[in-house]
Amino acid sequence: MRGWIVVATISFGVLSLAAGLKIGPYEVEWGEVERDGLQLQYVAVGRGGEELLRFEDAWVRIDPLSGRDITGEGNPDLVVFSYWGGAHCCIQARVVDLGPVPRVIPAGAPSNCGGDFQDLDGDGVFEYLTCDDTFVYLFCPYATSPVSPAIFRYEPGEGYVPAGYLFPGYFEQAIAQGREIAREHGPGELGEWDGTEKCSALLAILPLLHAGRVTEACQALREYYSGSDREAFWGEILDDLAGDPYFPDPLVLRLRELPQGCPGARPGVKMRCNFINGGDPDAHFDSFAPFGDRPRGGGG
C-alpha cells in the first residue's frame, strides 16, 4: 500500500526541497517552503500530479503509522501532526482517510499537548492518546496548570470522540502522581491566583473524571480542596468541562445530575450513582449509551 518515491525539487508546482511517499494511488510529499519571508514545513497529498490537500505550518510531521488503516474503515490512512510555533500552542493531529476521495479527520482540538495513536484494546482501531489542557492558565500559571491524560476513540460518522472512561486503567499513573502532588501542596503553593489549592486538587480530580471514576473524583475534591467554596468550585469544574473538547458532553450532563452536586461539595452529603451500573459506587461509565455498546478494553 505504500512505497517511497523519488526526492523532488518541485512539489505540485511550488519550488521546494521535498521527499515523498506513495500510498495506494496517492502521492504524499513533505518538505520546506518559504512564504512571505517565513520558512514553513508542509505535507501535501496529490494524485496523478494534481495536489488535493496541503498542510503547512511551522512544523509538520508524518507519523510512521501512515499507510495503515487505523480507523477500521477499510482505507489506508495518512497521519499528520502539525505545530504552529507558538510559545505553548498549538499542536494538531489529523488522520487523512485515503479512500476514493481523501477525507481529513481531526483528532482532538489544537492544544499544547502532543499525542500518539495506539490500539489500546486490540480491535484494530487506533485510539488517539493526548492530554487535556483545558484548565491551563485558568487558576494558576502555565507551568503549574493541571493537565490530565485524555483518550479519543474513532467512531464512524462522528470522527474522534472523547472516550477516556472506556479505558480507566490507562489513567492509573496520572491518578497516583496527581494525588501525591495534591497531598504535598497547600493553598497557593502552585501559584493559584486566588491563593487556594485549585490547581493541586485538580491534578488529582481531572484524571479520575476522565477515567469515569466519579465517586473517587468527588472524594478527591473533599480530601484535597479545603476552601469553603467547594460547591462553587465543583460548578466551575463542570462549566469548564462542558466546553472541553477532550471530555464527553453527555457525561458532564450526568455529572450535573448527581444528588446535591458532588460528595464533599456540601458537608455530609452522600452520593448514590443510580445512573450508572445500578448504583455501584466503584462503577465506570463503560456502558455509556451515546458511544455504543461494544465492549472495550480496560487499558491496563
HELIX and SHEET records of a PDB file:
HELIX    1   1 TYR A  142  THR A  144  5                                   3    
HELIX    2   2 GLY A  164  LEU A  166  5                                   3    
HELIX    3   3 PRO A  168  PHE A  171  5                                   4    
HELIX    4   4 GLU A  172  GLU A  184  1                                  13    
HELIX    5   5 LYS A  198  HIS A  210  1                                  13    
HELIX    6   6 VAL A  214  TYR A  224  1                                  11    
HELIX    7   7 ARG A  230  ALA A  242  1                                  13    
HELIX    8   8 ASP A  249  ARG A  256  1                                   8    
HELIX    9   9 ASN A  277  GLY A  279  5                                   3    
HELIX   10  10 ALA A  289  PHE A  291  5                                   3    
SHEET    1   A 5 ARG A   2  SER A  11  0                                        
SHEET    2   A 5 VAL A  14  ILE A  23 -1                                        
SHEET    3   A 5 TYR A  26  ARG A  35 -1                                        
SHEET    4   A 5 LEU A  38  ARG A  47 -1                                        
SHEET    5   A 5 GLU A  50  ASP A  57 -1                                        
SHEET    1   B 4 TRP A  59  ILE A  62  0                                        
SHEET    2   B 4 ASP A  77  TYR A  83 -1                                        
SHEET    3   B 4 ILE A  91  ASP A  97 -1                                        
SHEET    4   B 4 ARG A 103  SER A 111 -1                                        
SHEET    1   C 4 ASP A 116  GLN A 118  0                                        
SHEET    2   C 4 GLU A 127  ASP A 132 -1                                        
SHEET    3   C 4 SER A 148  GLU A 155 -1                                        
SHEET    4   C 4 GLY A 159  PRO A 162 -1                                        
END                                                                             
